[in-house]
């Protein structure tokens, strides 16, 4: 079993990881790398500001960049959150075995039954959306896309999302009120976890909320709700 043992708050939990193949594109080459899958158990711990998805990305970055098999997860303030380790022999065997990345069709088949699925586009990505806080003066939710082919240095499958507000005309391009952020982020984390549990291991999760706001409102400097 390809697993990582996490120790935090005096307890342990197990995370699974998947090895994805290296390759070459536009003059760039990269070695095989891992993607770490969040779990329902991990989501129950206090991660000191990290989402489960970012906690897993932190570990994957350490392994992929430094080829280490143990370390400490830190949050954005460089505070230690948890210790982790994995079996070095299992890791080497997994790297040597080689795998075929999932096709767009395989990813669609795995994810199309999840709540919030909207559509698959041009054999390149899948879109999800959810209005998470509907009964409020300002309805809030998220839009999430899973990209199924490499884009530049980003290796598929990866995801990007934006937190947004919604009305009768659709998504507005405004950020949610601050009071809605915890609820919307919790729903997004649950969706990312469901994607992992469906067998799709994301290599990266990118927050594009600010990018979407800048596109819609170039002079945006904050809204009051």
C-alpha positions in Angstrom: 0.0 0.0 0.0 1.3 3.4 -0.9 0.7 5.3 2.3 2.0 8.2 4.4 1.7 8.1 8.2 0.7 11.4 9.7 1.2 12.3 13.4 -0.6 15.3 14.8 -2.2 16.2 18.1 -0.8 13.0 19.6 -2.7 10.8 17.1 -1.9 9.2 13.7 -3.8 8.9 10.5 -3.0 7.4 7.1 -3.0 9.2 3.8 -2.7 7.4 0.4 -0.4 8.7 -2.4 -0.2 7.9 -6.1 2.9 8.1 -8.3 2.3 9.9 -11.6 4.7 9.6 -14.5 7.4 12.0 -15.6 7.5 13.3 -19.1 8.7 16.0 -21.5 6.9 19.0 -23.1 8.0 22.2 -24.8 11.7 21.5 -23.9 10.8 20.9 -20.2 11.3 17.5 -18.6 10.2 16.2 -15.2 10.6 13.1 -13.2 7.8 10.9 -11.8 6.1 12.6 -8.9 3.5 11.9 -6.2 0.1 13.3 -5.5 -1.2 12.9 -1.9 -4.9 12.2 -1.3 -6.8 13.9 1.5 -9.0 11.8 3.8 -12.2 12.2 5.9 -10.1 11.5 9.0 -7.6 14.3 8.2 -10.4 16.8 7.8 -11.4 16.3 11.5 -8.0 17.6 12.8 -7.1 21.2 13.5 -4.6 21.9 10.6 -3.8 25.5 11.9 -5.2 27.3 8.9 -4.3 24.8 6.2 -7.1 23.1 4.2 -6.7 19.3 3.9 -5.9 19.7 0.2 -3.1 22.2 0.9 -1.8 20.0 3.8 -1.4 17.2 1.2 0.2 19.5 -1.4 2.7 20.5 1.3 3.8 16.9 1.7 3.8 16.2 -2.0 6.0 19.2 -2.7 8.6 18.1 -0.1 8.7 14.6 -1.7 8.8 15.8 -5.3 11.3 18.6 -4.8 13.7 17.1 -2.2 13.0 13.3 -2.5 12.6 13.0 1.2 10.5 10.4 2.9 9.8 12.2 6.2 9.3 15.7 7.3 7.2 18.3 9.1 4.1 20.1 7.6 4.1 23.8 8.3 1.4 26.4 7.8 1.7 29.8 6.1 3.2 31.2 9.4 5.8 28.4 9.4 4.2 26.9 12.5 4.6 23.1 12.7 1.3 21.3 12.1 2.2 17.6 11.8 5.0 15.1 11.3 4.8 12.6 8.4 6.8 9.7 7.1 6.5 7.0 4.5 8.4 3.8 3.7 11.4 4.6 1.5 11.5 1.2 -0.2 7.8 1.3 -1.1 8.3 4.8 -2.5 11.3 3.7 -4.7 9.3 0.7 -6.0 6.4 2.9 -6.8 8.7 5.3 -8.8 10.2 2.4 -10.7 6.9 0.7 -11.5 5.7 3.6 -13.7 2.0 4.3 -14.3 -0.2 5.6 -17.1 -1.9 8.9 -16.3 -5.7 8.7 -16.4 -7.3 9.8 -19.6 -9.9 12.6 -19.9 -12.6 10.0 -20.5 -11.5 8.0 -17.4 -11.6 11.2 -15.2 -15.1 12.1 -16.6 -16.3 8.6 -15.9 -15.0 8.8 -12.3 -16.3 12.3 -11.5 -19.5 12.9 -13.5 -21.7 11.5 -10.8 -20.5 13.8 -8.1 -22.8 16.6 -6.9 -22.3 19.9 -8.7 -21.0 18.4 -11.9 -21.9 20.8 -14.8 -20.1 19.7 -18.0 -16.9 18.4 -19.6 -15.3 20.8 -22.1 -13.2 20.0 -25.2 -11.6 16.9 -23.8 -9.6 19.2 -21.4 -11.5 19.9 -18.2 -14.6 19.2 -16.1 -16.6 22.0 -14.4 -18.3 21.8 -11.0 -20.3 24.5 -9.2 -22.3 24.8 -6.0 -24.3 27.5 -4.3 -23.4 26.8 -0.7 -25.1 29.6 1.2 -28.4 30.2 -0.7 -30.7 31.7 2.0 -28.9 35.0 2.5 -29.1 38.5 1.1 -26.0 37.5 -0.9 -25.8 33.9 -2.0 -22.3 32.4 -2.0 -20.6 29.3 -3.5 -17.7 28.2 -5.6 -16.8 27.2 -9.2 -14.3 24.4 -9.6 -12.6 23.1 -12.7 -10.5 19.9 -13.0 -8.0 20.1 -15.9 -7.2 16.8 -17.5 -4.2 17.7 -19.6 -0.9 19.3 -18.8 -0.8 23.1 -19.1 2.7 24.6 -19.1 4.5 23.4 -16.0 1.2 22.2 -14.3 0.8 18.5 -14.5 -2.7 17.0 -15.0 -5.0 16.3 -13.4 -5.0 19.6 -11.4 -7.8 21.9 -10.3 -8.5 25.6 -10.0 -11.4 27.3 -8.3 -12.9 30.6 -7.4 -15.1 31.6 -4.5 -18.0 33.7 -5.8 -21.5 35.1 -5.2 -24.6 34.1 -7.1 -27.9 35.7 -8.1 -30.7 35.0 -10.6 -28.4 36.0 -13.5 -25.7 33.5 -12.4 -22.3 34.0 -11.0 -21.5 37.6 -10.3 -17.7 37.7 -10.0 -17.8 39.2 -6.5 -16.1 37.5 -3.6 -18.4 36.1 -0.9 -19.0 38.0 2.3 -16.4 37.2 4.9 -19.0 35.5 7.1 -19.6 33.0 4.3 -16.0 32.0 3.7 -15.7 29.2 6.3 -18.9 27.5 5.0 -17.9 27.9 1.4 -14.4 26.6 1.9 -15.6 23.7 3.9 -17.9 22.7 1.0 -15.0 23.1 -1.4 -12.8 20.9 0.7 -15.5 18.2 0.9 -15.7 18.3 -2.9 -12.0 18.0 -3.3 -12.0 15.1 -0.9 -14.8 13.4 -2.9 -12.7 13.8 -6.0 -9.8 12.0 -4.4 -12.1 9.3 -3.0 -13.4 8.7 -6.6 -9.8 7.8 -7.6 -8.7 11.1 -9.2 -5.5 12.3 -7.5 -5.0 16.0 -8.1 -1.5 17.2 -8.4 -2.3 20.9 -7.6 -5.2 23.0 -6.4 -5.0 26.6 -7.4 -7.1 29.5 -5.9 -8.0 31.9 -8.8 -10.6 33.9 -6.8 -8.5 37.1 -7.1 -7.8 36.5 -10.8 -11.5 36.2 -11.5 -12.3 39.4 -9.5 -9.5 41.3 -11.4 -11.0 40.2 -14.8 -14.5 41.4 -13.9 -13.5 44.4 -11.9 -10.1 45.8 -12.8 -10.3 48.6 -10.3 -11.6 46.2 -7.5 -10.4 47.3 -4.1 -12.9 45.5 -1.8 -16.7 45.3 -1.5 -18.9 45.9 1.5 -21.8 43.6 2.0 
